[in-house]
Amino acid sequence: MKRRSHKIVVVAGVTSALLLSGCTATVSSPARSVAQTARPTGSSPGTATSPSPSQTSAAGTPAEALARLRPLTGPFVAPGSDPGVLPGPVIVADEDNNRLVIIDPSGRTLWEFPRPGDLRPRQTFVRPDDVFFTRDGRQIVATQEEDQVVSIIDIASHRIVHRYGTPGQAGSGAGQLSNPDDAMLLPDGRLMIPDIRNCRVLFVRPGAAAPSAQLGTTGTCQHQPPTYLGSPNGAFPMRDGRFLVTEINGDWVNAMSLNGSVAWSTHPPGVAYPSDANEISADRYLTVDYSTPGQIVIFNRAGQTAWRYSPTGVAQLSRPSLALPLPNGDVFATDDANHRIIVVDPRTNRVVWQYGHKGVPGSAPGYLANPDGMDLLPPNALWSVQAR
């Protein structure tokens, strides 16, 4: 999604206690940072009864299995938040707390990794930066950018089942990464890993010792796709089967096929540090500016602005790294350095849902510390764009 406090310019050379039982949170008056607005966005989740953990092994989709599990905490969204704006639970890469958490729209923690005993002897899980569900919802791909590894985690067993990279050691050789970002599992079973400082996108079979292919040239960091890429920090699926590849250097977004064919390239307008551009619908794309103050921008392939959210003063964003479209037209975003995740209504430019305390990091329920990545539970996950 980035990397961190400076702009990167490199020269050449389920079956654990979990999810949504659907209770509606009691929301107090909007006395804090979330503005409450009357919205015709559907109802909040209805009340349901949570089964005991022993009942959670019943057959069904991963989402259905998760939905039968008992929440681990009470509701902790910010006052004024509307749980109805989210279509279901979300997973968050809570980077500075070294954990992944799944929460429901009411802010209840449903699942967490790692728990005591989840990691094998001498295994670590440090600084998870991005997280995406696999298409079947059974596993999670977590990128640990600062630890130079990508991990595939099985939800039901709470185990890391595959890993690529050398923990704590950056490099460009076989089995090495240098600030990997936004890895995801492709439909053909390969990991796709944007490797920021090596200026390439790698394709790796889980369990393999080396990549099977790559886009870009290792160590040559400039905009000339597919031969060269200028610090790519995201490659997201599009409706037509292509991928939207974001380059930090020069503020570029490219629509590309995985064989390297480039359909078009553009500059997200008025963005200093583009991060994780992705498709909303035909010729409407969403990106964030990983800056302080930050912004969220919707644009088209001609580089024209359709919407911009760039609040100032106490409402300003600080290093947002990812924004995703919601089915109701709202925008779901991380506000990393403000230690929160938010939903913004583009019709009113108001924050209508928030988890985390703005400007206050923490690890207790209701708190986050540098939340850098997130995804929605299938069937609303990132990959659902190809079904729209």
N, C-alpha and C positions, 0 to 999 in steps of 0.2 A: 503493500500500500504506500510506500514512502521511500526514503528512510530518514529518519528521526528529526533532529533539531536543525540539521543543515541540509542544504540541497545537494544531491549527489550529482557530480559531474566528473566522470571518469574519462581520462584520456586513453588512447589506444595503448597498447602495450600491456431382550430387555425385560431385563427382568428385575431390575433393581427399583427401589422406591422412587417414583418419578412423578408423572405428569398430571395433566389438566383434569381435574374433576369438575371444573367449570363454575365454581362459586363466584358470584359477583362481588367485587370488592366494594366496601363502603368508602366513598370518596368524600373527604371533607371539603370545605369551601376553599377556593383557589387562593390561598393566602401567600403562596410562595412563588416559585418560578414558572409554573405551568399555568397558562391562561386557559380557562374553561369556556368553551363556546358551544352553543346549541348546534348539533350536527345531525344531518339525516344519514348517518353512516351505518345503520343496522343496530341490532340490539347487542347488549353485553351478554357474555356467556350465561346460560341458565344454570340453576343449581342441580348438581348430580351427586350421587353418593360414591365415595372412594372405596374400592375394595381393599382387602388386606393384601400385603405383598405376596402371600401364597397364592392369590388368585390371578396374578399378573402374567402367568405363563400361557394363558389361553391363546388360541390361534387368532390370526388377524394380521393386518398390515403393521409395520413398525409404528406408524402414527397411532393406530388404534391401541396397540400394546402400551405405548407410552401414556395414552390418555386414561388408562385404567389404573395408573400408579398413584400412590398417595403423595401429595406435596410434602416437602421437607420443612417448609417454613410457612408463615402467614403471608398476607399481601403487603407489599412494600413499595408500590409505585408512589410517585410524588402526588401530593394533594392537587386536585383538579384534573388528574389524568382520566381519560376515557378508555377503559379496557376494550371497548367495542371497536376501536380503530385497528386493532391487530387481528389478523385472521386466525391466529393460533399461537402456540409457544414459539420461543426463539432461543437460539443458542448463542452465547457470547464468549468471545475470547477475552478473558479478563487478565490482561497481560501482566501487570505488575503484581497481581496476586497468584500468578503461576497456576491458573486453573481455567477450566471450561465450565460454564454453568448453563443449564436450560431453565428458563423461567416462563411462566404463563402470562397472559395479558394482565392479570391482576398483580403481577410482581412476586408470585410465589416461586421459590426455588424448587425445581422438580428433579433435578439430576445434577451431579457435580463430578468432575474428574480433575485430578486423581483423589480418591479417598485413601485413607490409610490401608495399605495392602494392595492397592491397584498396580503399583509399579513393582517390577521384578528386582531382585538384588542388583545393585549398581546401575539400575536404570534411572534416568532423570526425566523430568518434564518441566522445562524452564521457558518462560516468556512466550506463551502462545500468542501469536500475533494475528492470525487469521483462522477461520474455521468454516468449513462447508460440509453439509451432508452429502453423502453419495446419493445417486439418483434413486436407489431403492430404500434409502433412509435407514439402512442397517449399520452403517459405519460413518465415521467423521474423519475428515482430512484436516489436520491442524498443522499450520506452518509456524515454526518457532524461529522467526527471522533472526533474532539476536543470538540464538544458539546454533544456527546454521543447519537445521534439520527440518524434515517434514515427517510427520507421524500419521499413520492410519490407525484409528482407534475403533474397536468394536463396541457398540453401545451396550449390548446385552451382557458381555463378559467383563466390561470395564478394563480391557487389556489393549495395549499397543500391539498390533499384529504385524505391522510393517514399518520400516523407517528408512529414509534415504538421507544421507549427509553424515557428517562427522561432528557429533556434539561438541560445541565450543571451539571448533577449528574451521575458519574460513579457508577456502581454496577453490581451485578451478579444475582439478583433476578428477579422475573417476572417483565417485563416492563423495564428492565435495561440492559445497555450495558457498556462495558469498552474499548474504542477505537475501535469502529466498522469500517469496511473497505470494500469497493467494494461490497456493497449490490446490488443485482439484483433481478428482478421478474422472477420466473421460469414459464415455460409453464403451470404448474398446478395451477398458481395463488398465490403460496407462495413466500414470501420474503426469500431469502437465504442471511444470514449475517455472514461473518467471523468476529469474536469478539476477537480481538487480545489479549488483556490482560487477558481475561477470558479463552483463549486457547480452543475455541470451534467454531463450525459453527452452527448457529441457523437456524431453519425453522419456519417462522411465517406467519400465515394468516393475511392479512391486516385487521385491526380492532380488532384483537385478543389481549387479555391482556397478553398472555404468549406464548412461543414457543410451537409448536406441536411436535417437535423432535429436536435432535442435534447430531452432530458428535463431538467427543472429550469429555473430562471430565473437567467440570468447575474447574479451578484453578490448574490443573495438566498439566504442560507445558513441554512436551518432545515428541520426535518423536517415536510414536508407533501407527500409524493410523490403524483403526479408533478410537481405545479406547482413545488414547491421541494424541494431536496435539501441536506442539511447536510454539505458537504464529502465527496462520494462518493469512495471510494478503491478500489472494485472492483465489477465487474458480471460474474458468472460463470454459465455455462449450467447449467440444471437439467434433470432427466429429463423433465419435462412440457413443455419448450419455453419456460418462463419463465426469468428471470434473477434471481440473488440479488444484490441491490445493497446494499453496505455504506456506511453514513454514519458518519463519525467523530464529528460533533457529536451528542451525546445517546446514543451507543452504540446505533445502530439497524441492523437487517438487514431488508430488504424483499424479498418474492417478487413480481416484477413482470413483465408482458409488455412488449415493446418499444413497444407503442402506449400505454403508460402505465397500464394497468389493474393495480391493486395487489390481490393475493390476500390477503396478510397481512404484518404487521410485528411485530417482537419485539426485545427487548433481549438480546443474548448475556449470560448471567448472570455477574456478577462481573468484567466486563471493563472496564478503564479506557479503552483505545484500540483498538477493534476494527479488524481488518485482513483484508480479502480472504476473507470468509466464502464457503464453497462447500458443495455438497451431497455427502454420502457415499452416502446411500440414502434411501428414503422416510422423511421426517420426522427425518432425522439430518443435522446440519449441523456444519461444522468451521470454527473461526476461531482467530485468535491475538490476543494482547494485545501490541501494540507498545509495550512498557514494559520497564523494568528494576527488579525482576525481571519477566520475561515469563512467559507461560503459553500453553498450547494447550488449547482447550475444544471438546468436542462437546456440542451442545445440540439441542433440538427447537423447533418453532414456538411453543410455549407459553413458551419462555424457560427451560426446565428443563435442568439439567446432567445429561448422561449420563456424561461423563468429563472430568477436568481433570488436566493435567500442569503442575505449577508447582513444580519443584524449587527448593530453597534452597541456600545455601552455595556451595561450589565448583561445584556442578552447575547453578546457576541459569541461566536463559535471559536474553539481553540483546537486546531489541528484535527479537524474531522478527516477520517481516512476512508470511509465507505458510506455510500447511500444506496438504498435499494427501493424500488417502487413497490407500493402495496396495492392490492386489488381494488381498494376504494379510491385510489387516486392520491393518497397521501404518500409521504416520503419518510422512510425509516433510515436513521443515520446514527453513526457513532460520533460522539463529540469527545474525542480521546482525552485531551488535556484538561477538559472540564469534568472528566470522570463520570460520564453519563451516556446513555443511549436515549434517543428521542424520536418522536414522530412529529413531523411538521405538516400542516394542512396548507398546500399551495394556494388555496382559494382565499385564505385569511392571513397567511404568513404567521400563524400562531403555532407554538408547540402545544400539542393536544395530548401527549402522553410522554412520560419521562420515568426512567428507572436510573437510580443513582442520584447523588447529591452534588449539584453543580459546584465545582471548585473544591470539593472535599473528598479525597480518596479514602477508601476503607475496605475492609473485608467482611464486615458483619452483613447480615441480610439487609438488602436495600442499598448497599454500597458497592461501588466498583472502583478499580484503580487502573486508569489508562485502558479502557475497553477499546480494542483496536479492530475487532472484526466481529461479524455476526452473520447468522443465516436464519431463515424461517424454516420451521419444521415442514417436511413434505406433507401435502402436495404443493405447498406454497414456497418451496425452496428455490434457490437461484436457478436451478435447471428448469423450473417451470416456464421460463421465458420461451422455451422452444415449443411450448404448447399453446402460447397465446396467439 
